[in-house]
């Protein structure tokens, strides 16, 4: 299945928290959308790899994404090396996305920035003919996405553009809340984290309001581009 958009995150819930409104909007527009999680988030202070896997499946059903894959990279200890790049390249060549959405270029969690560079490098190398990969015994064709955009996560980054997600906020929050092991639960006996604060969901919405305000949107998600963005019609900009 060829995808229009592939959103990649190092941890299950990265995509939901940061760019699921954009995915929901484009699914509604008839685009083919997929998610690739690189780890099971097994180092998270709450839950487990098995719980996170089921939560990711539930979130995917809520969003209606066309496919979701999880690779078995080691949470916290993955590297930007040949082995990890090739694993991502195989997925890129399998689904041939036009656009890849990737982790924030820098963030509070060190995995995010490191994954950002890994994903970006893999997208470039995926277009090189002399790097050969196979999937299920078949030689894959080279493929390079048209663009890689990095979503904004915990720390604020100035976006190069924002996407209006006003009509999809409620569904986005439903997808986020599929990760019930990770967020506020007054009955939980597990450790407290920055995500378990009862005001965290208010922060998620406030971030979308902040990103949308200057563009005239009620809620938006922001992205950082790796190159200049070209447009055909200057009057179409908000």
C-alpha positions as CSV (number, residue, x, y, z in Angstrom):
1,X,0.0,0.0,0.0
2,X,1.4,3.4,-1.0
3,X,1.0,6.1,1.6
4,X,0.6,9.8,1.2
5,X,1.9,10.5,4.7
6,X,4.0,8.3,7.1
7,X,4.3,9.6,10.6
8,X,7.3,8.1,12.5
9,X,7.9,8.3,16.2
10,X,10.5,6.8,18.5
11,X,7.9,6.0,21.2
12,X,4.2,5.0,20.9
13,X,2.2,8.2,21.7
14,X,4.8,10.6,20.1
15,X,2.7,10.8,17.0
16,X,-0.7,11.1,18.8
17,X,0.6,13.9,21.1
18,X,2.3,15.9,18.3
19,X,0.7,15.5,14.9
20,X,-2.4,13.2,15.1
21,X,-4.7,16.2,14.3
22,X,-2.8,16.6,11.0
23,X,-3.2,12.9,10.3
24,X,-6.9,13.0,11.1
25,X,-7.4,15.9,8.8
26,X,-5.7,14.3,5.9
27,X,-7.5,11.0,6.4
28,X,-10.7,13.0,6.2
29,X,-9.4,14.5,2.9
30,X,-9.0,11.0,1.5
31,X,-5.3,10.6,2.0
32,X,-3.6,7.3,2.9
33,X,-1.9,7.7,6.2
34,X,0.3,5.4,8.3
35,X,2.3,5.4,11.5
36,X,5.7,3.8,12.2
37,X,6.8,3.4,15.9
38,X,10.5,2.6,16.2
39,X,10.3,1.2,19.8
40,X,7.7,-0.1,22.2
41,X,8.5,2.6,24.7
42,X,9.6,-0.1,27.2
43,X,11.7,2.3,29.3
44,X,8.7,4.4,30.2
45,X,8.1,4.8,33.9
46,X,4.6,3.5,33.6
47,X,3.1,0.6,31.8
48,X,5.0,-2.0,29.8
49,X,5.9,-2.9,26.2
50,X,2.9,-5.1,26.0
51,X,0.5,-2.5,27.4
52,X,2.0,0.2,25.1
53,X,1.5,-2.1,22.1
54,X,-2.2,-2.6,22.8
55,X,-2.6,1.1,23.5
56,X,-1.0,1.9,20.1
57,X,-3.4,-0.4,18.4
58,X,-6.4,1.2,20.1
59,X,-5.2,4.7,19.1
60,X,-4.7,3.6,15.5
61,X,-8.3,2.3,15.4
62,X,-9.6,5.6,16.9
63,X,-7.7,7.6,14.2
64,X,-8.5,5.3,11.4
65,X,-4.9,5.1,10.0
66,X,-4.4,2.7,7.2
67,X,-1.4,0.9,8.7
68,X,0.7,0.9,11.8
69,X,4.0,-0.8,12.2
70,X,6.3,-1.1,15.3
71,X,10.0,-1.9,14.9
72,X,12.0,-3.4,17.7
73,X,14.6,-0.7,18.3
74,X,15.9,-0.5,21.9
75,X,14.2,2.3,23.7
76,X,16.9,4.7,24.9
77,X,19.8,2.9,23.4
78,X,19.1,2.9,19.6
79,X,21.8,4.4,17.4
80,X,21.9,6.3,14.2
81,X,23.8,3.6,12.4
82,X,23.6,1.4,9.3
83,X,21.4,-1.3,11.0
84,X,18.8,1.1,12.2
85,X,18.8,3.2,9.0
86,X,18.3,0.1,6.9
87,X,15.3,-1.0,9.0
88,X,13.6,2.3,8.4
89,X,14.6,2.3,4.7
90,X,12.8,-1.0,4.2
91,X,9.6,0.6,5.6
92,X,10.0,3.7,3.5
93,X,10.5,1.6,0.3
94,X,7.6,-0.6,1.3
95,X,5.1,2.2,1.8
96,X,6.6,4.9,-0.5
97,X,5.2,7.9,1.4
98,X,5.2,11.3,-0.2
99,X,5.7,13.0,3.1
100,X,7.3,11.8,6.3
101,X,6.5,13.4,9.7
102,X,9.4,12.9,12.2
103,X,10.3,13.6,15.8
104,X,11.2,17.0,17.0
105,X,14.7,18.2,16.0
106,X,15.5,18.8,19.7
107,X,13.5,18.2,22.8
108,X,13.5,17.5,26.6
109,X,13.7,13.7,25.9
110,X,17.1,12.9,24.2
111,X,15.5,10.1,22.2
112,X,13.4,12.6,20.2
113,X,16.3,14.6,18.7
114,X,18.4,11.5,18.1
115,X,15.4,9.8,16.3
116,X,14.8,13.0,14.3
117,X,18.3,12.7,12.8
118,X,18.0,9.0,12.3
119,X,14.7,9.3,10.4
120,X,16.0,12.2,8.3
121,X,19.1,10.3,7.3
122,X,17.2,7.2,6.5
123,X,14.8,9.2,4.2
124,X,17.8,10.5,2.3
125,X,19.6,7.1,2.0
126,X,16.4,5.4,0.9
127,X,16.6,7.3,-2.4
128,X,20.1,5.9,-3.2
129,X,19.9,3.1,-5.8
130,X,23.2,1.5,-4.6
131,X,21.7,0.8,-1.2
132,X,19.9,-2.5,-1.8
133,X,17.2,-3.9,0.5
134,X,14.8,-6.8,0.4
135,X,11.4,-7.3,1.8
136,X,10.0,-10.8,2.0
137,X,12.6,-12.0,-0.5
138,X,11.9,-9.3,-3.1
139,X,14.4,-6.6,-4.0
140,X,13.0,-3.2,-3.2
141,X,13.0,-0.1,-5.4
142,X,14.7,3.0,-4.1
143,X,12.3,5.7,-2.8
144,X,12.9,9.1,-1.3
145,X,10.0,11.1,0.2
146,X,9.3,14.5,-1.2
147,X,9.7,16.2,2.2
148,X,10.4,15.5,5.8
149,X,8.7,17.7,8.4
150,X,9.5,17.6,12.1
151,X,6.6,17.9,14.5
152,X,6.9,19.8,17.8
153,X,6.8,17.9,21.0
154,X,7.4,18.9,24.7
155,X,9.6,22.0,24.2
156,X,8.4,24.9,22.1
157,X,10.1,25.2,18.7
158,X,9.2,28.0,16.3
159,X,7.3,26.3,13.4
160,X,8.0,26.9,9.8
161,X,4.3,26.3,9.1
162,X,1.2,25.3,11.1
163,X,-1.8,23.1,10.1
164,X,-5.4,24.0,11.2
165,X,-6.7,21.0,13.2
166,X,-9.6,22.8,14.8
167,X,-12.2,20.2,13.6
168,X,-10.2,17.3,14.8
169,X,-9.2,18.3,18.4
170,X,-11.7,16.0,20.1
171,X,-10.7,13.0,18.1
172,X,-7.0,13.8,18.7
173,X,-7.6,13.9,22.5
174,X,-9.5,10.6,22.3
175,X,-6.5,9.0,20.5
176,X,-4.1,10.4,23.1
177,X,-6.2,9.1,26.0
178,X,-6.0,5.6,24.5
179,X,-2.6,5.6,26.3
180,X,-4.3,5.4,29.7
181,X,-1.2,3.9,31.3
182,X,0.8,7.1,30.6
183,X,-1.4,9.9,31.8
184,X,-3.1,11.2,34.9
185,X,-4.9,8.5,37.0
186,X,-5.5,9.3,40.7
187,X,-5.7,5.6,41.5
188,X,-2.4,4.7,39.9
189,X,0.4,3.4,42.2
190,X,3.1,3.9,39.5
191,X,5.7,6.6,39.5
192,X,4.7,10.2,38.7
193,X,6.1,11.7,35.4
194,X,5.8,15.0,33.6
195,X,2.9,13.4,31.6
196,X,0.9,12.3,34.6
197,X,0.2,15.8,35.9
198,X,-3.6,16.3,35.8
199,X,-3.0,19.6,33.9
200,X,-1.0,17.9,31.1
201,X,-3.9,17.5,28.7
202,X,-4.6,21.2,29.2
203,X,-1.0,21.9,28.1
204,X,-1.6,19.8,25.0
205,X,-4.6,21.9,24.1
206,X,-2.9,25.1,25.0
207,X,0.0,24.3,22.7
208,X,-2.4,23.9,19.8
209,X,-4.1,27.2,20.7
210,X,-0.7,29.0,20.8
211,X,0.3,27.5,17.5
212,X,-3.0,28.4,15.9
213,X,-3.4,31.9,17.2
214,X,-1.0,33.8,14.9
215,X,-2.4,32.0,11.8
216,X,-6.0,32.7,12.7
217,X,-6.9,29.2,13.6
218,X,-8.5,28.0,16.9
219,X,-6.1,25.0,17.1
220,X,-3.1,24.1,15.1
221,X,-0.1,21.8,15.0
222,X,3.3,23.1,14.0
223,X,6.1,21.7,11.9
224,X,9.8,22.5,11.2
225,X,10.9,22.0,7.6
226,X,14.3,20.8,6.5
227,X,14.3,23.1,3.4
228,X,12.5,26.1,2.0
229,X,8.8,25.5,1.3
230,X,7.7,26.5,-2.2
231,X,4.1,27.6,-3.0
232,X,2.3,28.2,-6.2
233,X,-0.1,30.9,-5.1
234,X,0.9,33.5,-2.5
235,X,-2.7,34.6,-1.9
236,X,-3.5,31.1,-0.5
237,X,-1.3,31.7,2.5
238,X,-3.0,32.5,5.8
